[in-house]
Amino acid sequence: MNFESLQHNLKYVNWPVVIFTMLVFSLLIKLGFWQNARAHEKEQRQQRISELSQTQALSLQQVLALNDLKDGINDLPIKITGKFIDEKIFLLDNQPDKGRLGYRVYQLFESQTETIMINLGWVPGSIDRNVLPELEAIKGQHLLSGHVREVEVGIQLQEQNLAGATWPLRVQQIELNKFSQLIGKKLLPFVVYLDKKESIGYKKNWQPIVMPPEKHRAYAFQWFSLAIAWLSLMIWAAIKMASKEREKN
């Protein structure tokens, strides 16, 4: 193909459509790579959890001393001694279990020097949003076994208003800084999820990894497939349009 022929063909190209096609194609490819990266992260975390399950539980003081740990303190096994603070119960809303919505129950726990939130497990909710679960605050001294979990604050459509709080307090997000102001005590920047073997608390249904790596890779395959299908469709459409334009001329 000579230069004049190339120029002749290029004048039939719809450049806005080409740019739009490449933008969508790039976005789909980017989503595919993002899902692959998430799968890799989940695999690394699974491996770390497996390794940590073979280690001895740490004390609270040992965990606090590891704040600069390369892989962070997430998922570390912990044993903590202290007492629960009466009546200070938080109910994390919109927590499903086998298709049924409910709450994760958190209660404040004091060691000798620190105050921390303990995830006690899951309880079912009522269809009537005005009805909260009837729960009794756990009292007394306890030795608890669990795992450290750093709080991930998701997207908030509306800021939580904790003014005039009554207990138990229904919340949409675990916001430790706000909770610290509410109770007048400094909370540690992580929570402890009780082990399933612990007898106190409620249903221990939490999973450290909600979506497994295999599902992320399946989503990645879907995005890459969509990218190829989209590009193929637009190339076919462009060829058809260019052919019609040549016929007109």
Phi and psi in degrees as GROMACS dihedral restraints (atoms count N, CA, C in turn):
[ dihedral_restraints ]
;  ai    aj    ak    al  type     phi  dphi    fc
    3     4     5     6     1   -82.6    20    10
    4     5     6     7     1   175.8    20    10
    6     7     8     9     1   -65.0    20    10
    7     8     9    10     1   -38.5    20    10
    9    10    11    12     1   -66.4    20    10
   10    11    12    13     1   -38.9    20    10
   12    13    14    15     1   -65.6    20    10
   13    14    15    16     1   -38.9    20    10
   15    16    17    18     1   -64.0    20    10
   16    17    18    19     1   -44.4    20    10
   18    19    20    21     1   -60.9    20    10
   19    20    21    22     1   -39.6    20    10
   21    22    23    24     1   -62.5    20    10
   22    23    24    25     1   -40.5    20    10
   24    25    26    27     1   -73.3    20    10
   25    26    27    28     1   -36.5    20    10
   27    28    29    30     1   -65.6    20    10
   28    29    30    31     1   -27.2    20    10
   30    31    32    33     1   -70.3    20    10
   31    32    33    34     1   -15.2    20    10
   33    34    35    36     1   -90.9    20    10
   34    35    36    37     1    -2.6    20    10
   36    37    38    39     1   -77.7    20    10
   37    38    39    40     1   130.7    20    10
   39    40    41    42     1   -89.6    20    10
   40    41    42    43     1    94.6    20    10
   42    43    44    45     1   -64.2    20    10
   43    44    45    46     1   -38.4    20    10
   45    46    47    48     1   -58.0    20    10
   46    47    48    49     1   -37.9    20    10
   48    49    50    51     1   -68.8    20    10
   49    50    51    52     1   -38.8    20    10
   51    52    53    54     1   -62.5    20    10
   52    53    54    55     1   -45.8    20    10
   54    55    56    57     1   -63.1    20    10
   55    56    57    58     1   -44.3    20    10
   57    58    59    60     1   -61.6    20    10
   58    59    60    61     1   -41.3    20    10
   60    61    62    63     1   -60.6    20    10
   61    62    63    64     1   -45.5    20    10
   63    64    65    66     1   -69.7    20    10
   64    65    66    67     1   -34.1    20    10
   66    67    68    69     1   -64.0    20    10
   67    68    69    70     1   -46.5    20    10
   69    70    71    72     1   -64.4    20    10
   70    71    72    73     1   -43.7    20    10
   72    73    74    75     1   -59.0    20    10
   73    74    75    76     1   -45.6    20    10
   75    76    77    78     1   -63.1    20    10
   76    77    78    79     1   -40.0    20    10
   78    79    80    81     1   -63.5    20    10
   79    80    81    82     1   -44.4    20    10
   81    82    83    84     1   -63.7    20    10
   82    83    84    85     1   -41.6    20    10
   84    85    86    87     1   -63.6    20    10
   85    86    87    88     1   -42.1    20    10
   87    88    89    90     1   -61.7    20    10
   88    89    90    91     1   -41.6    20    10
   90    91    92    93     1   -63.4    20    10
   91    92    93    94     1   -37.7    20    10
   93    94    95    96     1   -63.9    20    10
   94    95    96    97     1   -45.4    20    10
   96    97    98    99     1   -66.0    20    10
   97    98    99   100     1   -34.8    20    10
   99   100   101   102     1   -64.1    20    10
  100   101   102   103     1   -42.5    20    10
  102   103   104   105     1   -65.4    20    10
  103   104   105   106     1   -37.1    20    10
  105   106   107   108     1   -64.3    20    10
  106   107   108   109     1   -39.5    20    10
  108   109   110   111     1   -65.0    20    10
  109   110   111   112     1   -40.1    20    10
  111   112   113   114     1   -63.7    20    10
  112   113   114   115     1   -38.6    20    10
  114   115   116   117     1   -62.0    20    10
  115   116   117   118     1   -42.0    20    10
  117   118   119   120     1   -63.8    20    10
  118   119   120   121     1   -41.8    20    10
  120   121   122   123     1   -61.6    20    10
  121   122   123   124     1   -43.5    20    10
  123   124   125   126     1   -64.7    20    10
  124   125   126   127     1   -38.8    20    10
  126   127   128   129     1   -63.7    20    10
  127   128   129   130     1   -41.3    20    10
  129   130   131   132     1   -64.1    20    10
  130   131   132   133     1   -40.5    20    10
  132   133   134   135     1   -68.6    20    10
  133   134   135   136     1   -39.7    20    10
  135   136   137   138     1   -58.3    20    10
  136   137   138   139     1   -44.1    20    10
  138   139   140   141     1   -63.1    20    10
  139   140   141   142     1   -42.1    20    10
  141   142   143   144     1   -65.9    20    10
  142   143   144   145     1   -42.1    20    10
  144   145   146   147     1   -61.1    20    10
  145   146   147   148     1   -41.3    20    10
  147   148   149   150     1   -62.1    20    10
  148   149   150   151     1   -42.4    20    10
  150   151   152   153     1   -67.3    20    10
  151   152   153   154     1   -41.5    20    10
  153   154   155   156     1   -67.1    20    10
  154   155   156   157     1   -28.5    20    10
  156   157   158   159     1   -65.8    20    10
  157   158   159   160     1   -17.3    20    10
  159   160   161   162     1   -95.0    20    10
  160   161   162   163     1    -0.3    20    10
  162   163   164   165     1  -101.5    20    10
  163   164   165   166     1   162.2    20    10
  165   166   167   168     1   -77.6    20    10
  166   167   168   169     1   142.5    20    10
  168   169   170   171     1   -62.7    20    10
  169   170   171   172     1   143.6    20    10
  171   172   173   174     1   -95.7    20    10
  172   173   174   175     1   158.0    20    10
  174   175   176   177     1   -80.8    20    10
  175   176   177   178     1   166.2    20    10
  177   178   179   180     1   -60.1    20    10
  178   179   180   181     1   -41.1    20    10
  180   181   182   183     1   -62.3    20    10
  181   182   183   184     1   -38.5    20    10
  183   184   185   186     1   -67.2    20    10
  184   185   186   187     1   -39.7    20    10
  186   187   188   189     1   -63.4    20    10
  187   188   189   190     1   -44.5    20    10
  189   190   191   192     1   -62.7    20    10
  190   191   192   193     1   -29.3    20    10
  192   193   194   195     1   -76.9    20    10
  193   194   195   196     1    -9.7    20    10
  195   196   197   198     1  -104.9    20    10
  196   197   198   199     1    21.7    20    10
  198   199   200   201     1   -60.7    20    10
  199   200   201   202     1   -24.2    20    10
  201   202   203   204     1   -98.3    20    10
  202   203   204   205     1    17.5    20    10
  204   205   206   207     1   -61.1    20    10
  205   206   207   208     1   138.8    20    10
  207   208   209   210     1   -54.8    20    10
  208   209   210   211     1   -48.0    20    10
  210   211   212   213     1   -90.6    20    10
  211   212   213   214     1     8.4    20    10
  213   214   215   216     1    78.7    20    10
  214   215   216   217     1  -179.0    20    10
  216   217   218   219     1  -103.8    20    10
  217   218   219   220     1     0.1    20    10
  219   220   221   222     1   -57.9    20    10
  220   221   222   223     1   133.8    20    10
  222   223   224   225     1    78.7    20    10
  223   224   225   226     1     0.8    20    10
  225   226   227   228     1   -63.9    20    10
  226   227   228   229     1   134.9    20    10
  228   229   230   231     1   -71.5    20    10
  229   230   231   232     1   141.8    20    10
  231   232   233   234     1  -143.1    20    10
  232   233   234   235     1   146.9    20    10
  234   235   236   237     1  -120.6    20    10
  235   236   237   238     1   130.5    20    10
  237   238   239   240     1  -134.9    20    10
  238   239   240   241     1   135.3    20    10
  240   241   242   243     1  -113.5    20    10
  241   242   243   244     1   137.5    20    10
  243   244   245   246     1   169.3    20    10
  244   245   246   247     1  -157.0    20    10
  246   247   248   249     1  -135.1    20    10
  247   248   249   250     1   150.7    20    10
  249   250   251   252     1   -79.1    20    10
  250   251   252   253     1   146.4    20    10
  252   253   254   255     1   -89.3    20    10
  253   254   255   256     1   119.4    20    10
  255   256   257   258     1   -57.3    20    10
  256   257   258   259     1   140.7    20    10
  258   259   260   261     1    72.7    20    10
  259   260   261   262     1   -16.5    20    10
  261   262   263   264     1   -82.8    20    10
  262   263   264   265     1    83.3    20    10
  264   265   266   267     1  -114.9    20    10
  265   266   267   268     1   130.2    20    10
  267   268   269   270     1  -109.3    20    10
  268   269   270   271     1   136.9    20    10
  270   271   272   273     1  -113.9    20    10
  271   272   273   274     1   108.9    20    10
  273   274   275   276     1   -79.4    20    10
  274   275   276   277     1   118.2    20    10
  276   277   278   279     1   -78.5    20    10
  277   278   279   280     1   162.1    20    10
  279   280   281   282     1    59.8    20    10
  280   281   282   283     1    49.2    20    10
  282   283   284   285     1  -111.0    20    10
  283   284   285   286     1   108.7    20    10
  285   286   287   288     1   -82.8    20    10
  286   287   288   289     1   153.2    20    10
  288   289   290   291     1  -146.8    20    10
  289   290   291   292     1   108.5    20    10
  291   292   293   294     1    53.3    20    10
  292   293   294   295     1    44.9    20    10
  294   295   296   297     1    87.2    20    10
  295   296   297   298     1    -5.7    20    10
  297   298   299   300     1  -109.5    20    10
  298   299   300   301     1   133.2    20    10
  300   301   302   303     1   -82.3    20    10
  301   302   303   304     1   149.1    20    10
  303   304   305   306     1  -162.3    20    10
  304   305   306   307     1  -151.7    20    10
  306   307   308   309     1  -134.1    20    10
  307   308   309   310     1   150.1    20    10
  309   310   311   312     1   -95.6    20    10
  310   311   312   313     1   133.5    20    10
  312   313   314   315     1   -99.8    20    10
  313   314   315   316     1   125.7    20    10
  315   316   317   318     1  -120.1    20    10
  316   317   318   319     1   137.6    20    10
  318   319   320   321     1  -132.8    20    10
  319   320   321   322     1   148.8    20    10
  321   322   323   324     1   -79.9    20    10
  322   323   324   325     1   142.1    20    10
  324   325   326   327     1  -134.8    20    10
  325   326   327   328     1   132.1    20    10
  327   328   329   330     1  -112.0    20    10
  328   329   330   331     1   124.3    20    10
  330   331   332   333     1   -90.2    20    10
  331   332   333   334     1  -166.0    20    10
  333   334   335   336     1   -64.1    20    10
  334   335   336   337     1   -34.5    20    10
  336   337   338   339     1  -124.7    20    10
  337   338   339   340     1   -11.8    20    10
  339   340   341   342     1  -131.2    20    10
  340   341   342   343     1   158.7    20    10
  342   343   344   345     1  -119.2    20    10
  343   344   345   346     1   132.2    20    10
  345   346   347   348     1  -138.9    20    10
  346   347   348   349     1   152.3    20    10
  348   349   350   351     1   -91.4    20    10
  349   350   351   352     1   135.0    20    10
  351   352   353   354     1  -112.0    20    10
  352   353   354   355     1   127.8    20    10
  354   355   356   357     1   -83.9    20    10
  355   356   357   358     1   113.6    20    10
  357   358   359   360     1   -90.0    20    10
  358   359   360   361     1    -8.3    20    10
  360   361   362   363     1   123.3    20    10
  361   362   363   364     1  -168.4    20    10
  363   364   365   366     1  -111.1    20    10
  364   365   366   367     1   142.1    20    10
  366   367   368   369     1  -131.1    20    10
  367   368   369   370     1   147.5    20    10
  369   370   371   372     1   -71.5    20    10
  370   371   372   373     1   153.1    20    10
  372   373   374   375     1  -104.3    20    10
  373   374   375   376     1   170.9    20    10
  375   376   377   378     1   -96.7    20    10
  376   377   378   379     1   152.9    20    10
  378   379   380   381     1   -62.1    20    10
  379   380   381   382     1   -35.2    20    10
  381   382   383   384     1   -77.8    20    10
  382   383   384   385     1   113.1    20    10
  384   385   386   387     1   -65.6    20    10
  385   386   387   388     1   -17.0    20    10
  387   388   389   390     1   -82.6    20    10
  388   389   390   391     1    -9.0    20    10
  390   391   392   393     1  -103.6    20    10
  391   392   393   394     1   119.3    20    10
  393   394   395   396     1   -99.1    20    10
  394   395   396   397     1   155.1    20    10
  396   397   398   399     1   -59.3    20    10
  397   398   399   400     1   143.1    20    10
  399   400   401   402     1   -87.5    20    10
  400   401   402   403     1   109.0    20    10
  402   403   404   405     1  -125.8    20    10
  403   404   405   406     1   144.0    20    10
  405   406   407   408     1  -102.4    20    10
  406   407   408   409     1   131.2    20    10
  408   409   410   411     1   -64.4    20    10
  409   410   411   412     1   137.0    20    10
  411   412   413   414     1   -75.1    20    10
  412   413   414   415     1   140.0    20    10
  414   415   416   417     1  -124.2    20    10
  415   416   417   418     1   165.8    20    10
  417   418   419   420     1    87.5    20    10
  418   419   420   421     1   178.6    20    10
  420   421   422   423     1   -79.0    20    10
  421   422   423   424     1   142.3    20    10
  423   424   425   426     1  -148.4    20    10
  424   425   426   427     1   150.4    20    10
  426   427   428   429     1  -108.9    20    10
  427   428   429   430     1   114.6    20    10
  429   430   431   432     1  -111.6    20    10
  430   431   432   433     1   143.8    20    10
  432   433   434   435     1  -114.1    20    10
  433   434   435   436     1   134.9    20    10
  435   436   437   438     1  -167.1    20    10
  436   437   438   439     1  -160.9    20    10
  438   439   440   441     1  -132.7    20    10
  439   440   441   442     1   143.2    20    10
  441   442   443   444     1   -74.6    20    10
  442   443   444   445     1   137.5    20    10
  444   445   446   447     1  -138.9    20    10
  445   446   447   448     1   120.3    20    10
  447   448   449   450     1   -75.2    20    10
  448   449   450   451     1   139.7    20    10
  450   451   452   453     1   -80.8    20    10
  451   452   453   454     1   128.8    20    10
  453   454   455   456     1  -107.5    20    10
  454   455   456   457     1   112.7    20    10
  456   457   458   459     1   -84.9    20    10
  457   458   459   460     1   121.2    20    10
  459   460   461   462     1   -84.6    20    10
  460   461   462   463     1  -170.3    20    10
  462   463   464   465     1   -69.5    20    10
  463   464   465   466     1   131.2    20    10
  465   466   467   468     1  -111.6    20    10
  466   467   468   469     1   122.0    20    10
  468   469   470   471     1   -77.6    20    10
  469   470   471   472     1   -26.2    20    10
  471   472   473   474     1  -147.2    20    10
  472   473   474   475     1   137.4    20    10
  474   475   476   477     1   -67.1    20    10
  475   476   477   478     1   138.9    20    10
  477   478   479   480     1   -71.0    20    10
  478   479   480   481     1   132.1    20    10
  480   481   482   483     1  -108.3    20    10
  481   482   483   484     1   111.6    20    10
  483   484   485   486     1  -101.5    20    10
  484   485   486   487     1    10.0    20    10
  486   487   488   489     1   -66.1    20    10
  487   488   489   490     1   139.3    20    10
  489   490   491   492     1    67.1    20    10
  490   491   492   493     1    33.0    20    10
  492   493   494   495     1   -62.6    20    10
  493   494   495   496     1   138.9    20    10
  495   496   497   498     1  -121.9    20    10
  496   497   498   499     1   155.7    20    10
  498   499   500   501     1  -110.2    20    10
  499   500   501   502     1   139.5    20    10
  501   502   503   504     1   -68.6    20    10
  502   503   504   505     1   149.9    20    10
  504   505   506   507     1  -105.2    20    10
  505   506   507   508     1   120.2    20    10
  507   508   509   510     1   -82.8    20    10
  508   509   510   511     1   129.6    20    10
  510   511   512   513     1  -131.2    20    10
  511   512   513   514     1   157.0    20    10
  513   514   515   516     1   -97.8    20    10
  514   515   516   517     1   -21.9    20    10
  516   517   518   519     1  -143.8    20    10
  517   518   519   520     1   151.8    20    10
  519   520   521   522     1   -88.4    20    10
  520   521   522   523     1   104.4    20    10
  522   523   524   525     1  -117.0    20    10
  523   524   525   526     1    94.9    20    10
  525   526   527   528     1   -64.1    20    10
  526   527   528   529     1   -35.1    20    10
  528   529   530   531     1   -64.3    20    10
  529   530   531   532     1   -44.0    20    10
  531   532   533   534     1   -66.7    20    10
  532   533   534   535     1   -39.8    20    10
  534   535   536   537     1   -65.3    20    10
  535   536   537   538     1   -35.2    20    10
  537   538   539   540     1   -61.0    20    10
  538   539   540   541     1   -44.2    20    10
  540   541   542   543     1   -65.3    20    10
  541   542   543   544     1   -37.2    20    10
  543   544   545   546     1   -65.1    20    10
  544   545   546   547     1   -43.1    20    10
  546   547   548   549     1   -94.7    20    10
  547   548   549   550     1    -8.1    20    10
  549   550   551   552     1    73.6    20    10
  550   551   552   553     1    23.6    20    10
  552   553   554   555     1  -136.8    20    10
  553   554   555   556     1   142.8    20    10
  555   556   557   558     1   -77.7    20    10
  556   557   558   559     1   119.3    20    10
  558   559   560   561     1   -91.4    20    10
  559   560   561   562     1   146.4    20    10
  561   562   563   564     1   -66.2    20    10
  562   563   564   565     1   152.3    20    10
  564   565   566   567     1   -80.3    20    10
  565   566   567   568     1    28.1    20    10
  567   568   569   570     1  -154.9    20    10
  568   569   570   571     1   168.5    20    10
  570   571   572   573     1  -120.0    20    10
  571   572   573   574     1   166.5    20    10
  573   574   575   576     1  -115.7    20    10
  574   575   576   577     1   124.8    20    10
  576   577   578   579     1   -95.2    20    10
  577   578   579   580     1   123.8    20    10
  579   580   581   582     1   -65.4    20    10
  580   581   582   583     1   144.7    20    10
  582   583   584   585     1   -64.9    20    10
  583   584   585   586     1   153.6    20    10
  585   586   587   588     1   -64.0    20    10
  586   587   588   589     1   -25.0    20    10
  588   589   590   591     1   -77.0    20    10
  589   590   591   592     1   -12.5    20    10
  591   592   593   594     1   -67.3    20    10
  592   593   594   595     1   132.1    20    10
  594   595   596   597     1   -79.4    20    10
  595   596   597   598     1   -28.0    20    10
  597   598   599   600     1   -79.3    20    10
  598   599   600   601     1   161.0    20    10
  600   601   602   603     1    93.4    20    10
  601   602   603   604     1  -153.5    20    10
  603   604   605   606     1  -127.8    20    10
  604   605   606   607     1  -157.5    20    10
  606   607   608   609     1   -65.3    20    10
  607   608   609   610     1   122.1    20    10
  609   610   611   612     1   -92.8    20    10
  610   611   612   613     1    83.1    20    10
  612   613   614   615     1  -110.9    20    10
  613   614   615   616     1    11.1    20    10
  615   616   617   618     1   -75.2    20    10
  616   617   618   619     1   148.3    20    10
  618   619   620   621     1  -123.0    20    10
  619   620   621   622     1   129.0    20    10
  621   622   623   624     1   -62.8    20    10
  622   623   624   625     1   -30.3    20    10
  624   625   626   627     1  -124.0    20    10
  625   626   627   628     1   108.0    20    10
  627   628   629   630     1   -75.0    20    10
  628   629   630   631     1   -46.9    20    10
  630   631   632   633     1  -107.9    20    10
  631   632   633   634     1   117.3    20    10
  633   634   635   636     1   -71.1    20    10
  634   635   636   637     1   161.7    20    10
  636   637   638   639     1   -56.8    20    10
  637   638   639   640     1   -36.2    20    10
  639   640   641   642     1   -60.0    20    10
  640   641   642   643     1   -35.9    20    10
  642   643   644   645     1   -71.3    20    10
  643   644   645   646     1   -38.4    20    10
  645   646   647   648     1   -62.1    20    10
  646   647   648   649     1   -40.3    20    10
  648   649   650   651     1   -68.1    20    10
  649   650   651   652     1   -33.9    20    10
  651   652   653   654     1   -65.4    20    10
  652   653   654   655     1   -41.1    20    10
  654   655   656   657     1   -64.9    20    10
  655   656   657   658     1   -39.1    20    10
  657   658   659   660     1   -60.7    20    10
  658   659   660   661     1   -44.4    20    10
  660   661   662   663     1   -59.9    20    10
  661   662   663   664     1   -39.8    20    10
  663   664   665   666     1   -63.7    20    10
  664   665   666   667     1   -44.2    20    10
  666   667   668   669     1   -64.6    20    10
  667   668   669   670     1   -43.1    20    10
  669   670   671   672     1   -64.2    20    10
  670   671   672   673     1   -39.3    20    10
  672   673   674   675     1   -64.7    20    10
  673   674   675   676     1   -41.4    20    10
  675   676   677   678     1   -63.1    20    10
  676   677   678   679     1   -38.4    20    10
  678   679   680   681     1   -62.0    20    10
  679   680   681   682     1   -45.8    20    10
  681   682   683   684     1   -65.5    20    10
  682   683   684   685     1   -43.6    20    10
  684   685   686   687     1   -63.2    20    10
  685   686   687   688     1   -42.5    20    10
  687   688   689   690     1   -62.5    20    10
  688   689   690   691     1   -47.9    20    10
  690   691   692   693     1   -64.0    20    10
  691   692   693   694     1   -41.4    20    10
  693   694   695   696     1   -63.2    20    10
  694   695   696   697     1   -43.1    20    10
  696   697   698   699     1   -62.8    20    10
  697   698   699   700     1   -45.1    20    10
  699   700   701   702     1   -69.8    20    10
  700   701   702   703     1   -34.2    20    10
  702   703   704   705     1   -65.0    20    10
  703   704   705   706     1   -44.3    20    10
  705   706   707   708     1   -60.3    20    10
  706   707   708   709     1   -44.4    20    10
  708   709   710   711     1   -64.9    20    10
  709   710   711   712     1   -39.0    20    10
  711   712   713   714     1   -65.2    20    10
  712   713   714   715     1   -41.4    20    10
  714   715   716   717     1   -63.0    20    10
  715   716   717   718     1   -43.1    20    10
  717   718   719   720     1   -63.0    20    10
  718   719   720   721     1   -44.1    20    10
  720   721   722   723     1   -65.4    20    10
  721   722   723   724     1   -42.8    20    10
  723   724   725   726     1   -64.3    20    10
  724   725   726   727     1   -37.2    20    10
  726   727   728   729     1   -64.3    20    10
  727   728   729   730     1   -41.3    20    10
  729   730   731   732     1   -65.6    20    10
  730   731   732   733     1   -39.0    20    10
  732   733   734   735     1   -64.3    20    10
  733   734   735   736     1   -40.7    20    10
  735   736   737   738     1   -65.1    20    10
  736   737   738   739     1   -38.1    20    10
  738   739   740   741     1   -64.1    20    10
  739   740   741   742     1   -35.7    20    10
  741   742   743   744     1   -65.3    20    10
  742   743   744   745     1   -35.0    20    10
